[in-house]
Amino acid sequence: AAGVIQSPRHLIKEKRETATLKCYPIPRHDTVYWYQQGPGQDPQFLISFYEKMQSDKGSIPDRFSAQQFSDYHSELNMSSLELGDSALYFCASSQGGVGNQPQHFGDGTRLSIL
Amino acid sequence: SQKIEQNSEALNIQEGKTATLTCNYTNYSPAYLQWYRQDPGRGPVFLLLIRENEKEKRKERLKVTFDTTLKQSLFHITASQPADSATYLCALASRGFGNEKLTFGTGTRLTIIP
């Protein structure tokens, strides 16, 4: 079965640069979530989209923005990167997006800031 | 503030025994509680979901209980195997009409010793 696809898998950037992470949800899933996971930490919710509209916002810095496109894929744009942004970034998708639906996670993008 | 704690950071269990993981929460009224498994460098994988009006849910060797009075969920793996070694995360979602982000617990790193 198709899973959530994230690209790139690894990304190395320097401070103050920008980065774009991409997420392709499972076909027919209408909801996308973004999470950030630091080393040894639990995933922290950043932002979600339902039917291409932002539906919820968590601890996402103002330097980050995201959108969901007409084909339901999503992109997380990160600017003025800081050392503290180094983390695993996960995208998850679900159908309907309510709490009684499991979220399907991709394998993440590992972002390293030098 | 909302807090989700999992009993221990690490748990070592002898192969064949039952592993029991605990998830406690405060200042939260979840409508749904989910358990995920995460292997190093991979995204969380959905295991089980239990609703607030359900006491117990089973799937093969897995069992989850949910006590909203104690604000606690227990996750059991019976006849444990070395392949069950991973980090296990509980996650809570509120009853909502939109798209429910998951709030994750701190995780328990389970090691099954052959």
Boltz contact constraints between the chains, C-beta under 6 A:
constraints:
  - contact:
      token1: [A, 31]
      token2: [B, 99]
      max_distance: 6.0
  - contact:
      token1: [A, 42]
      token2: [B, 104]
      max_distance: 6.0
  - contact:
      token1: [A, 42]
      token2: [B, 106]
      max_distance: 6.0
  - contact:
      token1: [A, 42]
      token2: [B, 107]
      max_distance: 6.0
  - contact:
      token1: [A, 43]
      token2: [B, 104]
      max_distance: 6.0
  - contact:
      token1: [A, 45]
      token2: [B, 101]
      max_distance: 6.0
  - contact:
      token1: [A, 48]
      token2: [B, 99]
      max_distance: 6.0
  - contact:
      token1: [A, 48]
      token2: [B, 101]
      max_distance: 6.0
  - contact:
      token1: [A, 50]
      token2: [B, 99]
      max_distance: 6.0
  - contact:
      token1: [A, 55]
      token2: [B, 98]
      max_distance: 6.0
  - contact:
      token1: [A, 55]
      token2: [B, 99]
      max_distance: 6.0
  - contact:
      token1: [A, 56]
      token2: [B, 99]
      max_distance: 6.0
  - contact:
      token1: [A, 56]
      token2: [B, 101]
      max_distance: 6.0
  - contact:
      token1: [A, 90]
      token2: [B, 43]
      max_distance: 6.0
  - contact:
      token1: [A, 97]
      token2: [B, 99]
      max_distance: 6.0
  - contact:
      token1: [A, 98]
      token2: [B, 100]
      max_distance: 6.0
  - contact:
      token1: [A, 99]
      token2: [B, 31]
      max_distance: 6.0
  - contact:
      token1: [A, 99]
      token2: [B, 32]
      max_distance: 6.0
  - contact:
      token1: [A, 99]
      token2: [B, 93]
      max_distance: 6.0
  - contact:
      token1: [A, 99]
      token2: [B, 100]
      max_distance: 6.0
  - contact:
      token1: [A, 100]
      token2: [B, 32]
      max_distance: 6.0
  - contact:
      token1: [A, 102]
      token2: [B, 46]
      max_distance: 6.0
  - contact:
      token1: [A, 105]
      token2: [B, 43]
      max_distance: 6.0
  - contact:
      token1: [A, 105]
      token2: [B, 44]
      max_distance: 6.0
  - contact:
      token1: [A, 106]
      token2: [B, 43]
      max_distance: 6.0
  - contact:
      token1: [A, 107]
      token2: [B, 42]
      max_distance: 6.0
  - contact:
      token1: [A, 107]
      token2: [B, 43]
      max_distance: 6.0
  - contact:
      token1: [A, 108]
      token2: [B, 43]
      max_distance: 6.0
